[in-house]
């Protein structure tokens, strides 16, 4: 039977749930995403944007093995999406990927599992999974997933990519959160078809980020991203499925705002809009297959 202790914990976690190998006490280390000697694993699991959404929302990321999973019904299962079953999970912590202060050897949390066509939930006991969570105040052994589905089957690639995203986000030169588009400028060149567009972006911490697009006759347009006040030869486009790519592809609006080109002539404004569309095309779509996690408080 569902014990009184489990019921109490489930009630506490239900009130907090969003509506939408390293030693256990180690913390994630800061390092670039690509380093000599890093192993290359076949990609499995979620798309980069989906995984980054989880990692960046989760103060705690852990590799755990489920010890028990008790189905939750009634008031404690309020808000469960159709086609899902809520469980109170107890899991043994094998490794802490991210999280200051460590974790106890066993933790509990709520998880909403998708059911099959017959309404049957997966067998969770003994599954090795990755959880993306935050701590529950005044309950050291209880966690709150950053989204009801923020538990992924463990796979070497998913763990490695989670570590990389967490590492990149903590780096001193981590790209900032993009909040919008500022002013855009276009400077025609001396030859027909020559010119340069520069578009300044706004960021959460006011760090400078800009896009530059260079047009030269007979050459394909080129663009670069600068993370400083000065755009130099070292500026380059971001590689796909990197934190900088994610910050741009998943945050930039679909078109250049009119206010960004308000000071330009109609011809220069149209050139800037064309170059902005060129950047979006080169970045490619921000593919997401899951609901965004609720922002942590």
C-alpha positions as CSV (number, residue, x, y, z in Angstrom):
1,X,0.0,0.0,0.0
2,X,1.0,3.6,-0.5
3,X,2.5,4.5,2.9
4,X,1.6,7.6,4.9
5,X,5.3,8.8,4.5
6,X,5.0,8.5,0.7
7,X,1.6,10.2,0.8
8,X,3.0,13.1,2.8
9,X,6.0,13.5,0.4
10,X,3.8,13.3,-2.6
11,X,1.5,16.0,-1.3
12,X,4.5,18.3,-0.7
13,X,5.9,17.7,-4.1
14,X,2.5,18.1,-5.8
15,X,2.3,21.6,-4.4
16,X,5.6,22.4,-6.0
17,X,5.5,20.5,-9.3
18,X,5.6,22.7,-12.5
19,X,2.4,23.0,-14.4
20,X,3.5,22.6,-17.8
21,X,30.4,9.0,-13.7
22,X,31.3,11.4,-11.0
23,X,31.2,10.9,-7.2
24,X,27.8,11.9,-5.8
25,X,29.2,15.0,-3.9
26,X,31.2,16.3,-6.9
27,X,30.1,19.4,-8.9
28,X,30.2,19.9,-12.6
29,X,33.5,21.3,-13.9
30,X,33.9,24.2,-16.3
31,X,35.5,23.6,-19.6
32,X,35.0,24.2,-23.3
33,X,32.5,22.1,-25.1
34,X,35.1,20.6,-27.5
35,X,38.3,19.3,-26.0
36,X,41.1,17.1,-27.3
37,X,40.4,13.5,-26.2
38,X,36.6,13.9,-25.7
39,X,34.9,10.8,-26.9
40,X,32.4,11.0,-29.7
41,X,29.2,9.1,-29.2
42,X,26.3,8.4,-31.5
43,X,23.5,10.9,-30.7
44,X,20.5,9.4,-29.0
45,X,17.7,10.9,-27.0
46,X,16.3,14.4,-27.3
47,X,17.3,17.1,-29.8
48,X,19.9,19.6,-28.6
49,X,17.3,22.4,-27.9
50,X,15.1,20.1,-25.8
51,X,18.1,18.9,-23.8
52,X,19.5,22.4,-23.3
53,X,16.0,23.6,-22.1
54,X,16.2,20.9,-19.4
55,X,19.9,21.4,-18.4
56,X,19.7,25.2,-18.2
57,X,16.6,25.0,-16.1
58,X,17.9,22.4,-13.7
59,X,20.2,23.3,-10.7
60,X,20.4,19.6,-10.1
61,X,21.2,16.9,-12.7
62,X,21.8,13.3,-11.5
63,X,22.3,9.8,-12.9
64,X,20.0,7.6,-10.7
65,X,18.5,4.1,-10.7
66,X,14.9,3.8,-9.7
67,X,14.3,1.8,-6.6
68,X,10.5,2.0,-6.4
69,X,7.7,3.8,-8.3
70,X,4.3,4.2,-6.6
71,X,1.3,5.3,-8.7
72,X,-0.3,8.5,-7.5
73,X,-4.1,9.0,-7.8
74,X,-6.6,11.5,-6.5
75,X,-5.8,15.0,-5.5
76,X,-2.1,14.4,-5.6
77,X,-2.4,13.6,-9.3
78,X,-4.0,16.9,-10.2
79,X,-2.8,18.5,-13.4
80,X,-1.5,15.3,-15.0
81,X,-1.6,15.6,-18.7
82,X,-3.9,13.2,-20.6
83,X,-2.2,10.0,-21.5
84,X,0.1,10.1,-18.5
85,X,0.3,8.5,-15.0
86,X,1.9,10.2,-12.0
87,X,4.4,8.3,-9.9
88,X,6.2,9.0,-6.6
89,X,9.7,7.7,-7.4
90,X,12.5,6.8,-5.0
91,X,15.9,6.4,-6.7
92,X,19.5,5.6,-5.7
93,X,21.9,8.3,-6.8
94,X,24.8,7.0,-8.8
95,X,26.4,10.2,-10.0
96,X,25.8,13.9,-9.7
97,X,26.3,15.7,-13.0
98,X,25.4,19.2,-11.7
99,X,24.5,20.5,-8.3
100,X,26.2,22.4,-5.5
101,X,26.2,20.7,-2.1
102,X,25.8,17.1,-3.2
103,X,22.8,14.8,-2.8
104,X,21.8,12.1,-0.3
105,X,22.3,8.6,-1.6
106,X,18.6,8.2,-2.2
107,X,16.1,10.8,-3.4
108,X,12.4,11.0,-4.1
109,X,10.5,13.0,-6.7
110,X,7.3,13.0,-8.8
111,X,7.3,11.9,-12.4
112,X,4.5,11.8,-15.0
113,X,5.1,8.8,-17.2
114,X,3.4,8.4,-20.6
115,X,1.1,5.4,-20.9
116,X,0.7,3.2,-23.9
117,X,-2.4,2.7,-26.1
118,X,-3.8,0.3,-23.5
119,X,-3.3,2.9,-20.7
120,X,-0.4,1.0,-19.2
121,X,2.5,2.8,-17.7
122,X,6.1,1.7,-18.3
123,X,7.9,-0.4,-15.7
124,X,10.1,2.1,-13.9
125,X,11.7,0.0,-11.2
126,X,15.4,-0.6,-11.8
127,X,15.5,1.8,-14.7
128,X,18.7,3.9,-15.0
129,X,17.6,7.5,-15.8
130,X,18.8,11.0,-15.8
131,X,16.8,13.5,-13.8
132,X,16.7,17.3,-14.3
133,X,15.5,18.9,-11.1
134,X,15.6,21.5,-8.3
135,X,15.7,21.0,-4.6
136,X,12.6,21.1,-2.4
137,X,13.0,23.5,0.5
138,X,13.5,21.9,3.9
139,X,13.5,18.4,2.4
140,X,17.1,17.4,1.6
141,X,16.1,14.0,0.0
142,X,13.3,15.4,-2.1
143,X,13.6,16.9,-5.6
144,X,11.2,18.6,-8.0
145,X,11.6,17.9,-11.7
146,X,11.9,21.1,-13.7
147,X,9.1,19.7,-15.8
148,X,6.7,16.7,-15.2
149,X,8.6,14.7,-17.8
150,X,12.1,15.8,-17.0
151,X,13.4,12.2,-16.5
152,X,15.2,10.7,-19.5
153,X,16.4,7.1,-20.1
154,X,20.1,7.0,-19.3
155,X,22.4,6.8,-22.4
156,X,26.1,7.6,-22.7
157,X,25.4,10.3,-25.3
158,X,22.6,11.9,-23.3
159,X,24.8,12.1,-20.3
160,X,27.8,13.4,-22.2
161,X,25.7,16.1,-23.9
162,X,24.1,17.1,-20.6
163,X,27.6,17.5,-19.0
164,X,28.8,19.5,-22.0
165,X,25.8,21.9,-21.9
166,X,26.2,22.4,-18.1
167,X,29.9,22.9,-18.5
168,X,29.5,25.5,-21.3
169,X,26.8,27.4,-19.4
170,X,29.2,27.8,-16.4
171,X,32.2,28.9,-18.5
172,X,33.5,32.4,-18.0
173,X,32.9,33.1,-21.7
174,X,29.5,31.5,-21.9
175,X,27.2,33.2,-24.4
176,X,24.6,35.3,-22.7
177,X,20.8,34.9,-22.9
178,X,19.5,36.8,-25.9
179,X,16.5,39.0,-25.0
180,X,15.9,40.8,-28.3
181,X,17.2,42.7,-31.3
182,X,18.6,46.2,-31.1
183,X,19.7,48.6,-33.8
184,X,20.7,47.4,-37.3
185,X,23.0,49.2,-39.7
186,X,23.9,48.6,-43.4
187,X,26.9,50.2,-45.0
188,X,27.0,49.9,-48.9
189,X,30.4,49.2,-50.4
190,X,32.1,51.0,-53.3
191,X,31.1,48.2,-55.8
192,X,27.6,47.2,-56.8
193,X,26.4,44.3,-54.6
194,X,29.0,45.1,-51.9
195,X,28.1,46.0,-48.3
196,X,28.0,45.0,-44.7
197,X,25.2,44.7,-42.2
198,X,25.7,44.8,-38.5
199,X,22.9,43.9,-36.1
200,X,23.2,44.4,-32.3
201,X,21.4,42.1,-30.0
202,X,20.2,42.7,-26.5
203,X,21.1,40.3,-23.7
204,X,20.0,39.5,-20.1
205,X,23.3,40.7,-18.6
206,X,24.0,43.5,-21.1
207,X,27.0,41.8,-22.6
208,X,27.6,42.8,-26.2
209,X,26.5,40.4,-29.0
210,X,26.3,41.3,-32.6
211,X,25.7,39.7,-36.0
212,X,27.6,40.9,-39.0
213,X,26.9,39.9,-42.6
214,X,29.4,40.7,-45.4
215,X,28.5,40.9,-49.1
216,X,31.1,40.9,-51.8
217,X,30.4,40.7,-55.6
218,X,30.8,37.2,-56.9
219,X,31.0,35.6,-53.5
220,X,28.5,34.0,-51.2
221,X,27.4,36.1,-48.3
222,X,29.2,35.4,-45.0
223,X,28.1,36.0,-41.5
224,X,29.7,36.0,-38.1
225,X,28.8,36.4,-34.4
226,X,30.8,38.6,-32.1
227,X,30.7,38.4,-28.3
228,X,32.6,41.6,-27.7
229,X,32.4,45.2,-28.6
230,X,34.9,44.7,-31.5
231,X,34.1,42.5,-34.5
232,X,37.5,41.1,-35.6
233,X,38.7,38.3,-37.9
234,X,38.2,35.7,-35.1
235,X,34.4,36.2,-35.3
236,X,32.7,33.2,-37.0
237,X,29.3,31.5,-37.3
238,X,28.4,29.2,-34.4
239,X,28.6,25.5,-34.9
240,X,25.2,23.8,-34.8
241,X,24.1,22.2,-31.5
242,X,26.4,24.4,-29.4
243,X,25.3,26.8,-26.6
244,X,25.9,29.8,-28.8
245,X,23.8,28.3,-31.6
246,X,21.0,27.5,-29.1
247,X,21.0,31.1,-27.7
248,X,20.6,32.5,-31.2
249,X,18.5,30.0,-33.1
250,X,16.0,29.5,-30.2
251,X,15.7,33.2,-29.2
252,X,15.9,35.4,-32.3
253,X,12.5,36.6,-33.7
254,X,11.4,35.4,-37.1
255,X,11.9,38.8,-38.7
256,X,13.9,41.9,-38.0
257,X,11.8,44.4,-36.0
258,X,10.9,47.6,-37.7
259,X,12.4,49.7,-34.9
260,X,15.8,48.1,-35.6
261,X,15.9,49.8,-39.0
262,X,14.0,53.0,-38.2
263,X,17.1,55.1,-38.8
264,X,17.9,53.5,-42.2
265,X,16.8,54.5,-45.7
266,X,14.3,52.2,-47.3
267,X,17.0,50.6,-49.4
268,X,19.4,50.0,-46.6
269,X,16.6,48.8,-44.3
270,X,15.6,46.1,-46.9
271,X,19.2,45.0,-47.2
272,X,19.5,44.6,-43.5
273,X,16.2,42.6,-43.4
274,X,17.6,40.4,-46.2
275,X,20.8,39.8,-44.3
276,X,18.9,39.0,-41.1
277,X,16.9,36.4,-43.0
278,X,20.1,35.0,-44.3
279,X,21.4,34.6,-40.8
280,X,18.3,32.8,-39.7
281,X,18.5,30.5,-42.7
282,X,22.1,29.6,-41.9
283,X,21.3,29.0,-38.2
284,X,18.5,26.6,-39.1
285,X,15.4,25.9,-37.1
286,X,15.4,25.5,-33.3
287,X,13.8,22.0,-33.2
288,X,11.9,21.3,-30.1
289,X,9.8,18.1,-29.6
290,X,8.7,18.7,-26.0
291,X,7.1,21.4,-23.9
292,X,9.4,24.0,-22.4
293,X,10.1,23.5,-18.7
294,X,8.7,26.1,-16.3
295,X,11.3,28.7,-15.3
296,X,12.7,28.1,-11.9
297,X,11.9,30.6,-9.2
